[in-house]
Structures are given as structure tokens and as C-alpha cells.
Amino acid sequence: MSETSDVEPNPDDPISAAVAPGYRFEGPALELGGLMLDAERLGDTRIRIPLGMLNRHGLVAGATGTGKTKTLQLLAEQLSANGVPVFAADIKGDLSGISVPGEGGDKVTARAASVGQQWTATGFPTEFYAIGGQGVGVPVRVTMSAFGPTLLAKVLDLNETQESSLGLVFYYCDKQGLPLLDLADLRAVLQYLTGDAAGKAELKTIGGLSPQTAGVILRELVAFEAQGADVFFGEPEFATKEFLRVTEDGRGVVSLLELPHLQDRPALFSTFLMWLLADLFHDLPEEGDLDKPKLVFFFDEAHLLFDDASEAFLDQVAQTVRLIRSKGVGVFFVTQSPTDVPDEVLAQLGSRIQHQLRAHTPNDAKALRATVDTYPKSAYDDLGEVITSLGIGEAVVTVMNERGAPTPVAWTRLRAPESLMDPAPAAVMEAAVAASPLSAKYAEPIDRESARELLAAKLEEGARKAAEDARIKELEREQKKERVTKASRKSSRAPRAPRAPEEQDGMVETVVKSAAFKDFMRTAAREVARGMFKSGRR
């Protein structure tokens, strides 16, 4: 799909003369489209991106409806054709059409002819993924430990103090051997530290973590879990190396992550994408400069990632983007305005594809001026006017040439994607997921012993021991009471000292001679006689 051109610039056309030399590349390149001289005329220059420069990262920006998604689709197609795997978040489901050959028509034919494109309906190898299995795709999950406190703090909208405290909780779990696999594990740990007597004692040993802050984190976590976010965390944890696959015929696999209900949990989705990128950075070896990237990662709705982000989070993003280039991964941020991206990240984006920006409000005008200031000097008299007058499927482009220098700014009519520019039929997606070898590997969740079970066992053992201790103390009290009672009884029944023989004889004689004893003996004799002769009173 990389078509070369040796067309010389028209010396009578100052725009063509200024731009064309900057887009002559010796190595393979992706074709973006044709140079526009003004709103009506196209020149012969083809605007391209060197394949080897795509790990220098890039930006695709523009207002809603200006064609950003189609540009992303165009880039993904050509990367796949050149053997480069692609990852993209499919926000609206439109990108799924890349798996199906496109539908021609007069408009497509006319656009292709205008930019010198030989358009052929083509589908590309595609793997569909869904976070936590919500949607059509192979489930993608991450353990809580791997996600980490910094990204989780961004999702929970914690302040810097709370983020630091959350980091202490993760540190405590590591030291105590409490695996954090899902939200329930972290919730159980926080409940233990803030609610159980033994946990409160351990909380005091975690320096810098107050009961109040732990309680705030717990409340935020419970609310987060109530939104249904628990399905995103757990096992089996997805291996991001799955994104690096190439088919037997040498084409890169396009991995599309479906993001349903984005509006409900925007921070979660954008932060989840950041975890994927950070995990790639962690796992991939250093590669240096390659002839082509090992993977190009498209980060759609990028503004969600940076909204209200802490300094620690922004530092982590900037560091990841800066260093992942050496791992052979290119990152393209897709958003509405370049000002959505922090300066320290924007400065690292070598390729820029800017669709139309609107300047209907003072803030829009300010964003437009800031956007123009980020571009190299151009051959256009008023670049801001060019950007606001761009039509659908047009963009202002500057990329890195093969020496790493920026190319001239080029007003470009973009090529037409060769795959379907609509969502793929549901039956096609479902069949692709069912046939994927990854479904058997990741479809069923795993629930192994982790922090929640270990703490439950610990609490159960503590309760059992407390009950045993109480029973032992009760037995000791009963035994003590019994000993006191026996001692008292023994004291009251103790035998008197034996009397002297003379004293005993005197007492017998006194009793025998008494009137009571004599009367008793007469009565006893009568009762004995009656018993012997069966007689009695009538």
C-alpha cells in the first residue's frame, strides 16, 4: 500500500516548491494523501510518514465530525499491510469495520483518483477485545496489584495526600503477603484496617496513613465498585504481548478494544489504556531504532486521561511515552485539541495530523492560537485560517523525516480507507471472537486465594482464638468457684473430737433413764406386734 512518487514540484507554485522536498523519503512510508494548494486545487505532491519514524509518536486532533476516526483507520490499515501490529480503543464501534472489505462508490472513487490512490476493497486481520468481557470481544482483565496505586488514584479522583496513603496500603499488602487481585481484595484490606480491632492496631504501624484517609479511600472504592467496575479487575490477567501478533502472511494484527458505556466511567477507560501502555513498557526489551515499530498504539479520547490528573500521574505518563520509543512502540494520541495534551507529552509527539478546529468562542480562539504556535513555520500566510477552513477528510500535517527533523506543514486531502467505514456486522464480530484462540485462554475468570480470603481466614482464626480464650477463662472461673464451694462444705462437715469413754457412758445412761426414751420403746413394741400379726386399727 506504500506507493512512491517521483513527481517534481511545480516551480511556479510556491506551496508545492516549499513542501514537496520535505516528503521525499528513501525508505517505506505510509501514504496520507495529496498536497492541497488551496481549498480547491491539489498539487502532485504526496504527503507521507516514514515507517521507521512512527515510534516517535504522534497526534491526531480535530473537532468532532472532522474525520479523526477515518484517519486512524487509514493509518491502521497501512501499518497492518506493512507488518506492524496495531492497538486501538474502539470508542464508538466505528473501527470494527476495518475487519471487513470496504464498499466503493462514486465519492470513494473520486477521492481516490484526486490523490493518486489505487483503491481496492480490503479487510484486515482483526482481534476484538472487551474490558472485563463487557461487550463483544476477548475479555481483558488486570489484577489490582498490577494496576497499582497511582493509576487507581486517578480513577478514584483522589487528591495527592490520599494517593500517597493508597500507596502505603499497597505497600502494606506486599509486606504482609496479601495478594490484591480484584476490588474485593482491596476493599477487604481497607475494611480490616479501619473496622477490626486487630486491623486498627496494624493501621497505626503504617506511617502516614490516618484512619480518616483510609475511610475516605474505602468509601470511594465502594462507590467505584457499585458502578460495576469490579469486572475489570481479576484473573486471568491479560498479557499485553498478545497485541504484538503478526499473521502467517506477514500482516500485523489490528487489536480493537471495545469501550461500551464510556460516558459512565471515562476516567477508568482512559486509565485502563494507560495501564496497557505501561505494561508493554515493563515487559518489552530495549530495541533501539528499528526499521519499523513493533506496535503502534492509538490512544483515543486522550483528554480523558489528563483531566484533573495529579502531578505524579502526569509524570508517569510523560516518562512512559518518552521511554517506550526505545521498546519499539509508537503512541498516537487522538483528541479534539492539542491543548488537551500536557506540554511535556506534546513535545514528544513527532507526527501531527490536525483536522479542523473551530473558533466560535474566546476559548476556542485561544486554543487555535496555541495550536498554530506548536507548528513549524509554514508556507501558508495564515495557518490558523487554514485550520479553521479545513473540510471533512482534510488535515494539516507535519511529520518527522528520516533524519528526525520536522517536515514542512502540508495542507492535505487524506486518502480513503479501503476497509468498511462503518461498524462491522455483529455476526462478523461474534464469529471472529468465537474463532479466536485467545477466547479459551481468557474467557473464564479465575478466583484464587487472595487478600480477601486470607484476611477472612485470619479474622476467623482470631475469632476462634478469642472464643477459645473466653472458654478457658470461663472454665477457670468455674473451677475456682467449685474449689471454694468444696472447701466450704468440707469445713462445715468436719468430725468432732472423740469423747472420753466415761463421758460417753454417762450420756447413754442419762438417755435410757429418760421418760421420752421409755415412751418411745413402748410405742415401738406395739408397732412391731401389729406388724407380726397383721393387725391394726380399724
C-alpha positions in Angstrom: 0.0 0.0 0.0 3.0 2.3 0.1 3.0 4.0 -3.3 6.0 6.1 -4.1 6.2 9.3 -6.2 9.0 11.0 -8.0 6.8 13.9 -9.2 8.9 17.1 -9.1 7.3 20.2 -7.5 5.9 22.9 -9.8 8.4 25.8 -9.5 5.6 28.2 -10.4 3.7 27.1 -7.3 5.4 28.4 -4.1 3.4 26.0 -1.8 4.5 22.9 -3.8 8.0 24.1 -4.1 8.3 24.7 -0.3 6.6 21.4 0.7 7.5 18.7 -1.8 11.2 18.3 -1.0 10.4 17.6 2.6 8.3 14.5 1.8 10.8 12.6 -0.4 11.8 9.5 1.6 14.0 6.7 0.6 12.5 4.0 2.9 9.0 2.7 3.1 6.3 5.2 4.2 2.6 5.4 4.9 0.6 7.3 2.4 -1.6 10.0 3.9 -2.9 11.9 0.8 -2.2 14.7 -1.6 -1.0 18.2 -1.0 -3.7 20.9 -1.3 -2.6 24.2 -2.8 -5.8 25.9 -1.6 -9.4 24.9 -0.9 -10.0 23.8 -4.5 -6.7 22.8 -6.0 -4.4 19.8 -5.4 -0.8 19.5 -6.3 1.1 16.5 -7.4 3.0 16.0 -4.1 2.1 13.0 -1.9 2.2 13.5 1.8 3.7 10.6 3.6 5.1 9.4 7.0 8.3 7.3 7.1 7.5 3.9 8.6 10.7 4.0 10.7 9.6 7.3 12.4 6.3 6.0 13.7 7.8 5.1 17.1 8.4 8.8 17.5 4.8 9.1 18.4 2.1 11.4 17.0 -1.1 13.3 17.5 -4.4 13.2 15.6 -6.6 16.1 16.6 -9.7 17.9 15.5 -13.2 18.8 16.3 -16.0 16.2 16.5 -17.0 15.0 13.0 -14.0 16.2 11.1 -12.6 12.7 10.3 -10.3 11.7 13.1 -11.6 8.2 13.2 -11.2 7.7 9.5 -7.6 9.0 9.7 -6.9 6.5 12.5 -8.4 3.7 10.3 -6.3 4.8 7.3 -3.1 4.6 9.4 -4.0 1.3 11.0 -4.7 -0.3 7.6 -1.3 0.7 6.2 0.5 -0.3 9.3 -1.1 -3.8 9.2 -0.2 -4.1 5.5 3.4 -3.3 6.4 3.5 -6.0 9.0 3.1 -3.7 12.1 0.6 -4.7 14.7 -1.9 -2.0 15.8 -3.8 -1.4 19.0 -6.7 1.0 19.2 -9.6 1.7 21.5 -12.8 1.5 19.6 -14.8 4.2 21.3 -17.8 4.4 19.1 -17.5 0.9 17.4 -16.7 2.5 14.1 -13.3 1.0 13.8 -14.6 -2.6 13.8 -15.2 -2.1 10.1 -11.5 -2.5 9.5 -12.0 -6.2 9.5 -14.4 -6.1 6.5 -13.6 -5.0 2.9 -14.9 -1.5 2.2 -17.8 -0.5 0.0 -16.9 1.5 -3.1 -18.9 4.3 -4.6 -18.7 7.5 -6.6 -17.4 9.5 -3.6 -14.7 7.0 -2.7 -13.6 6.6 -6.4 -13.4 10.4 -6.8 -11.4 10.9 -3.7 -9.0 8.1 -4.5 -8.5 9.5 -8.0 -7.8 13.0 -6.7 -4.9 11.9 -4.5 -3.5 9.2 -6.8 -4.7 6.3 -4.8 -5.3 2.9 -6.3 -8.3 2.0 -4.1 -9.0 -1.7 -3.5 -11.7 -3.0 -1.1 -9.7 -4.8 1.6 -10.3 -6.3 5.1 -7.5 -6.6 7.6 -6.8 -9.2 10.3 -8.6 -8.0 13.5 -8.9 -9.2 17.1 -11.7 -7.9 19.2 -11.3 -7.3 23.0 -13.7 -6.2 25.7 -12.7 -4.9 29.2 -13.8 -7.5 31.7 -15.9 -9.2 29.0 -18.3 -6.3 28.8 -19.1 -6.3 25.1 -18.2 -8.4 22.2 -14.6 -9.5 22.5 -12.0 -11.5 24.3 -12.1 -10.4 28.0 -9.2 -8.2 29.1 -8.6 -8.0 32.9 -5.9 -6.7 35.2 -5.0 -7.6 38.7 -5.3 -4.8 41.3 -1.6 -5.2 42.2 -0.5 -4.8 38.6 -2.8 -1.8 38.1 -1.1 -0.1 41.0 -2.0 2.8 43.4 -1.1 5.7 41.0 -3.5 4.7 38.3 -6.1 3.7 40.7 -5.9 7.1 42.5 -6.5 8.7 39.1 -9.6 6.6 38.6 -10.9 7.3 42.1 -10.2 11.0 41.8 -8.1 11.1 45.0 -6.0 14.1 46.0 -2.3 13.8 46.4 -2.4 13.0 50.1 -5.0 10.3 49.5 -3.0 8.9 46.6 0.1 8.7 48.8 -1.9 6.9 51.5 -3.2 4.4 48.9 0.3 3.7 48.0 1.0 2.8 51.7 -1.9 0.4 51.6 -0.4 -1.4 48.6 3.0 -1.4 50.3 1.4 -2.9 53.4 -0.2 -5.7 51.4 3.1 -6.5 49.7 4.9 -6.8 53.1 2.1 -8.9 54.6 1.8 -11.3 51.6 -1.7 -10.3 50.8 -2.3 -10.6 47.0 -4.5 -7.8 45.6 -6.2 -9.4 42.6 -9.6 -7.6 42.4 -11.5 -4.7 44.0 -12.9 -7.0 46.7 -9.4 -7.7 47.9 -8.5 -4.1 48.3 -11.9 -3.3 49.9 -11.4 -6.2 52.4 -8.0 -4.8 53.4 -9.3 -1.3 54.0 -12.3 -2.7 56.0 -9.9 -4.7 58.1 -7.6 -1.7 58.7 -10.5 0.6 59.6 -13.0 -1.7 61.3 -11.4 -4.6 63.0 -9.6 -4.1 66.4 -6.5 -6.0 65.2 -6.6 -4.1 61.9 -6.7 -0.8 63.7 -3.7 -1.8 65.7 -1.8 -2.6 62.4 -3.0 0.6 60.8 -1.1 2.5 63.5 2.1 0.8 62.3 1.7 2.1 58.7 3.3 5.5 58.9 1.4 8.4 57.3 -1.9 6.6 56.9 -4.6 8.1 59.1 -7.9 6.2 59.8 -9.8 9.2 58.3 -8.0 9.0 55.0 -8.3 5.2 54.9 -12.0 5.6 55.4 -12.3 8.1 52.5 -10.4 5.7 50.2 -12.7 2.9 51.3 -15.9 5.0 50.6 -14.6 5.9 47.1 -13.7 2.3 46.4 -17.1 1.1 47.4 -18.8 3.7 45.2 -16.4 2.7 42.3 -17.3 -1.0 42.8 -21.0 -0.1 42.8 -20.6 1.3 39.3 -19.8 -2.2 38.1 -16.0 -1.6 37.8 -15.2 -4.9 39.6 -15.4 -6.8 36.3 -12.3 -5.0 35.1 -10.0 -6.4 37.8 -9.1 -10.0 38.4 -7.6 -13.0 36.7 -6.6 -14.4 34.3 -4.6 -11.2 33.8 -4.2 -10.3 30.1 -0.7 -10.5 28.6 -0.2 -7.4 26.5 2.2 -9.3 24.3 -0.9 -10.6 22.6 -1.1 -7.2 20.9 2.2 -7.9 19.0 0.9 -10.7 16.8 1.5 -11.0 13.0 -0.4 -13.3 10.7 1.2 -16.0 8.6 1.0 -13.9 5.5 3.0 -11.1 7.3 0.3 -8.6 8.1 0.0 -7.1 11.5 -3.0 -7.9 13.6 -5.2 -5.0 14.4 -6.4 -5.2 18.1 -9.5 -3.3 18.9 -10.7 -2.8 22.5 -14.4 -2.1 22.7 -15.3 0.5 25.3 -19.1 0.5 25.9 -20.6 3.0 28.3 -17.6 5.3 28.1 -19.6 8.2 29.4 -20.3 6.3 32.7 -16.7 5.7 33.7 -14.5 7.9 31.4 -11.5 8.0 33.8 -11.5 4.3 34.2 -11.3 3.6 30.5 -8.6 6.1 29.8 -6.6 4.9 32.8 -7.0 1.3 31.8 -5.5 2.2 28.4 -2.6 3.8 30.2 -2.1 0.6 32.2 -1.9 -1.4 28.9 0.8 1.0 27.7 2.7 0.9 31.0 2.6 -2.9 31.0 4.0 -3.0 27.5 6.8 -0.7 28.6 7.5 -3.0 31.6 7.6 -6.3 29.6 9.2 -5.4 26.3 13.0 -5.4 25.9 15.1 -2.5 24.7 15.3 -2.4 20.9 16.8 1.0 19.9 16.0 2.3 16.4 14.1 -0.2 14.3 13.2 -0.2 10.6 9.6 -0.3 11.6 7.8 -0.3 15.0 6.9 -3.5 16.8 3.5 -1.9 17.7 1.6 1.4 17.2 -0.8 2.2 20.0 -3.7 4.7 19.3 -4.9 6.4 22.4 -8.4 7.7 21.5 -10.2 10.3 23.7 -6.9 11.2 25.2 -8.2 14.3 27.0 -9.9 11.9 29.5 -6.5 10.7 30.6 -5.2 14.1 31.5 -8.3 15.7 33.0 -7.7 16.6 36.7 -4.6 14.4 36.8 -2.2 14.6 39.7 1.4 15.7 39.1 2.6 12.2 39.9 0.3 10.7 37.3 1.3 13.2 34.6 5.0 12.5 35.4 4.4 8.8 34.9 2.6 9.3 31.6 5.3 11.5 30.3 8.1 9.1 31.4 6.3 6.2 29.8 5.8 8.0 26.5 9.4 9.2 26.4 10.9 5.8 27.1 8.6 3.4 25.3 10.0 4.6 22.0 13.2 2.6 22.7 11.0 -0.5 23.1 9.8 -0.2 19.5 6.3 1.1 20.4 4.8 4.2 18.8 1.9 6.1 20.5 -0.6 8.3 18.8 -2.9 10.4 21.0 -6.3 11.1 19.4 -8.2 14.1 20.9 -10.1 17.3 19.9 -7.4 19.8 20.6 -3.6 19.7 21.0 -4.1 21.7 24.2 -5.8 18.6 25.7 -2.3 17.1 26.0 0.2 18.4 28.5 3.2 20.2 27.1 5.7 17.6 28.4 3.8 14.9 26.4 3.0 17.1 23.4 6.7 17.9 23.0 7.4 14.2 22.3 4.9 13.8 19.5 6.8 13.9 16.2 3.9 13.5 13.8 0.9 15.8 13.8 -2.3 15.4 11.8 -4.6 18.3 12.6 -8.2 18.2 11.4 -10.4 21.3 11.5 -10.6 23.3 14.7 -13.5 25.7 15.3 -13.1 29.2 16.8 -16.6 30.1 17.8 -15.7 31.2 21.4 -12.9 33.1 23.0 -11.6 29.8 24.5 -11.7 28.2 21.0 -9.7 31.2 19.6 -7.2 30.8 22.3 -6.8 27.1 21.7 -6.4 27.8 17.9 -3.6 30.3 18.5 -1.9 27.8 20.8 -2.2 25.1 18.2 -0.7 27.3 15.5 2.2 28.1 17.7 3.1 24.5 18.1 3.7 24.1 14.3 6.9 24.8 12.4 6.9 27.9 10.2 4.8 27.2 7.2 4.4 28.4 3.6 0.8 29.4 4.3 0.2 33.0 5.0 -2.3 32.3 7.8 -2.1 28.7 9.2 -4.9 29.5 11.7 -7.2 30.3 8.9 -6.2 27.1 7.0 -7.0 25.0 10.1 -10.5 26.6 10.6 -11.3 26.2 6.9 -10.4 22.5 6.6 -13.1 20.3 5.1 -14.0 16.8 6.3 -11.2 14.4 5.4 -8.6 17.2 5.2 -5.8 17.9 7.7 -2.7 20.0 8.3 0.2 17.6 8.5 3.8 17.7 9.7 5.8 14.6 10.5 9.4 13.6 11.2 11.5 12.9 8.2 14.1 10.1 8.1 16.7 12.3 9.8 14.3 13.1 12.7 13.6 16.7 11.6 10.1 18.0 11.1 8.7 18.1 7.6 7.1 21.3 6.2 3.5 21.9 7.2 1.2 20.5 4.5 -2.5 21.0 3.9 -3.5 17.5 2.9 -6.5 15.8 1.4 -6.5 12.4 3.1 -6.9 9.1 1.3 -10.0 6.9 1.7 -9.8 3.8 3.9 -10.0 0.5 2.0 -12.0 -1.3 4.7 -15.6 -0.7 5.7 -16.1 2.9 7.0 -19.0 1.7 9.3 -19.2 -0.7 12.2 -18.7 -4.4 11.3 -21.9 -6.5 11.4 -22.4 -8.0 14.9 -22.4 -11.6 13.4 -18.9 -11.0 11.9 -17.5 -9.8 15.2 -19.1 -12.6 17.2 -17.7 -15.2 14.8 -14.2 -13.6 15.0 -14.3 -13.8 18.8 -15.6 -17.4 18.8 -12.8 -18.4 16.4 -10.0 -16.6 18.3 -7.5 -18.9 20.1 -7.4 -16.3 22.9 -11.0 -16.9 23.9 -10.2 -20.2 25.6 -7.3 -18.6 27.4 -9.0 -15.5 28.8 -12.8 -16.1 28.7 -13.4 -17.7 32.1 -12.5 -15.7 35.2 -10.3 -17.3 37.9 -10.9 -16.7 41.6 -7.9 -18.0 43.6 -7.0 -17.3 47.2 -6.0 -13.7 47.7 -6.1 -10.9 50.3 -9.9 -11.2 50.9 -9.7 -15.0 51.7 -6.5 -14.6 53.7 -8.0 -11.9 55.8 -11.2 -13.8 56.3 -9.2 -16.8 57.5 -7.2 -14.5 59.7 -10.3 -13.0 61.2 -11.9 -16.4 61.6 -8.8 -17.7 63.3 -8.8 -14.6 65.6 -12.4 -15.1 66.4 -11.8 -18.8 67.1 -8.9 -18.0 69.3 -10.8 -15.3 71.2 -13.7 -17.7 71.7 -11.2 -20.4 72.9 -9.6 -17.9 75.3 -13.0 -16.9 76.7 -14.0 -20.5 77.2 -10.7 -21.2 79.0 -11.3 -18.2 81.3 -14.8 -19.3 81.9 -13.6 -22.8 82.9 -11.0 -21.3 85.1 -13.7 -19.2 86.9 -16.0 -22.3 87.3 -13.1 -24.4 88.6 -12.2 -21.7 91.1 -15.8 -21.4 92.2 -16.1 -25.2 92.7 -12.9 -25.3 94.7 -14.2 -22.6 97.1 -17.6 -24.4 97.4 -15.9 -27.7 98.2 -13.7 -26.1 100.7 -16.7 -24.5 102.4 -18.6 -27.8 102.6 -15.6 -29.7 103.9 -15.2 -27.2 106.6 -18.9 -27.5 107.7 -18.8 -31.3 107.8 -15.6 -31.8 109.7 -15.9 -34.6 112.5 -15.9 -33.5 116.2 -13.2 -34.7 118.5 -14.0 -38.2 120.1 -15.4 -38.0 123.6 -13.8 -39.7 126.6 -15.3 -43.3 127.5 -16.5 -42.1 130.8 -18.4 -39.1 129.1 -19.9 -41.5 126.6 -21.2 -43.9 129.3 -22.8 -41.1 131.3 -24.7 -39.8 128.3 -26.1 -43.3 127.4 -27.3 -43.8 131.0 -29.0 -40.5 131.0 -30.8 -41.2 127.7 -32.0 -44.7 128.8 -33.4 -43.4 132.0 -35.3 -40.5 130.4 -39.1 -40.6 130.2 -39.0 -39.9 126.5 -36.9 -42.9 125.8 -39.2 -45.1 127.8 -42.3 -43.9 126.0 -40.5 -44.4 122.6 -39.7 -48.0 123.5 -43.3 -48.8 124.4 -44.7 -47.4 121.1 -42.1 -49.3 119.1 -43.1 -52.6 120.8 -46.8 -52.1 119.9 -45.9 -51.4 116.2 -43.8 -54.4 116.0 -46.5 -56.6 117.4 -49.1 -55.3 114.9 -46.7 -56.0 112.0 -46.1 -59.5 113.0 -49.8 -60.4 113.4 -51.3 -58.4 110.5 -53.4 -56.4 113.0 -54.1 -52.7 113.1 -56.6 -50.2 113.8 -60.0 -50.4 112.1 
